[in-house]
Amino acid sequence: MQRTQSPLLGRLARANPTAVFLVTLVLVLVALFTPGVVGGALLLVLAAALVVLLATTWPVQAPATRLIRLVMLTLLVTVALAKLL
């Protein structure tokens, strides 16, 4: 039985990895250099997007990849909360 692919997975598969990396890098840098609550909120929005990506791709990831992604998510949320407080 073949699983149907979600539209989100199809769009993710077609995305240019370099462009995605650069856009994410710019967003993280803007959030880190934006002072106070606004920077923390931007980081939390990025973390929420990462949670959606993690949940979507979880079944097809190797356990080591899952662990690395969870560690990165934890670090991102920790930095965001530190900026908020």
Backbone torsions as a table, in degrees:
resi	resn	phi	psi	omega
1	MET	NA	131.0	-177.2
2	GLN	-98.5	133.8	178.7
3	ARG	-82.3	143.4	175.8
4	THR	-82.7	141.7	-176.8
5	GLN	-87.6	136.2	179.5
6	SER	-73.5	154.9	178.2
7	PRO	-60.3	-34.5	179.3
8	LEU	-64.0	-43.6	178.8
9	LEU	-64.6	-37.5	177.8
10	GLY	-63.8	-42.7	178.2
11	ARG	-68.2	-38.3	178.1
12	LEU	-64.2	-38.2	-179.6
13	ALA	-66.6	-30.4	-179.0
14	ARG	-87.3	-10.2	-176.2
15	ALA	-69.7	142.8	176.7
16	ASN	-74.4	116.6	-176.1
17	PRO	-59.1	-36.3	179.5
18	THR	-66.5	-43.9	179.6
19	ALA	-64.5	-42.0	178.6
20	VAL	-62.0	-43.8	178.6
21	PHE	-61.2	-46.9	-177.6
22	LEU	-65.5	-41.5	178.0
23	VAL	-63.6	-43.3	178.7
24	THR	-64.3	-41.8	178.2
25	LEU	-60.8	-44.3	178.4
26	VAL	-62.5	-44.0	179.1
27	LEU	-61.2	-43.3	179.7
28	VAL	-64.7	-44.7	-179.6
29	LEU	-64.6	-41.8	176.8
30	VAL	-61.4	-44.5	-179.5
31	ALA	-65.0	-39.1	-179.1
32	LEU	-70.0	-35.3	-178.1
33	PHE	-90.3	-9.4	174.3
34	THR	-81.6	125.1	-173.7
35	PRO	-72.8	151.3	168.4
36	GLY	64.4	-139.6	-170.9
37	VAL	-64.5	-36.9	-178.0
38	VAL	-64.2	-44.4	178.0
39	GLY	-63.8	-42.0	177.5
40	GLY	-63.9	-39.6	179.0
41	ALA	-65.8	-40.5	177.2
42	LEU	-61.7	-40.6	178.0
43	LEU	-65.9	-37.4	177.6
44	LEU	-67.4	-35.6	176.0
45	VAL	-64.7	-42.2	176.7
46	LEU	-63.4	-39.1	177.5
47	ALA	-64.4	-38.9	178.0
48	ALA	-63.3	-40.5	177.1
49	ALA	-64.3	-37.3	178.2
50	LEU	-67.2	-35.7	177.1
51	VAL	-63.8	-41.9	178.2
52	VAL	-62.5	-44.7	179.0
53	LEU	-63.5	-42.6	178.8
54	LEU	-61.2	-46.6	-178.8
55	ALA	-64.8	-35.8	-178.3
56	THR	-70.6	-39.9	-174.3
57	THR	-98.7	0.7	-176.0
58	TRP	-52.4	-47.0	-175.4
59	PRO	-63.4	-24.3	-175.0
60	VAL	-103.1	4.9	-178.9
61	GLN	-95.4	147.1	174.9
62	ALA	-73.1	154.0	-179.8
63	PRO	-55.5	-37.9	179.1
64	ALA	-65.2	-39.7	178.2
65	THR	-66.0	-40.4	177.5
66	ARG	-59.5	-44.7	-179.3
67	LEU	-62.0	-45.4	179.8
68	ILE	-62.0	-42.2	179.7
69	ARG	-66.4	-38.6	177.0
70	LEU	-65.9	-38.2	177.0
71	VAL	-64.0	-44.1	179.5
72	MET	-64.3	-40.2	177.3
73	LEU	-63.4	-42.6	178.6
74	THR	-62.0	-43.8	178.0
75	LEU	-63.0	-42.8	179.9
76	LEU	-62.7	-44.9	179.4
77	VAL	-66.7	-37.9	178.4
78	THR	-62.6	-45.7	178.4
79	VAL	-64.7	-40.8	179.3
80	ALA	-62.2	-44.4	179.5
81	LEU	-67.6	-34.8	176.5
82	ALA	-64.2	-38.2	178.3
83	LYS	-69.6	-33.7	-179.2
84	LEU	-72.3	-31.1	-176.3
85	LEU	-98.4	NA	NA
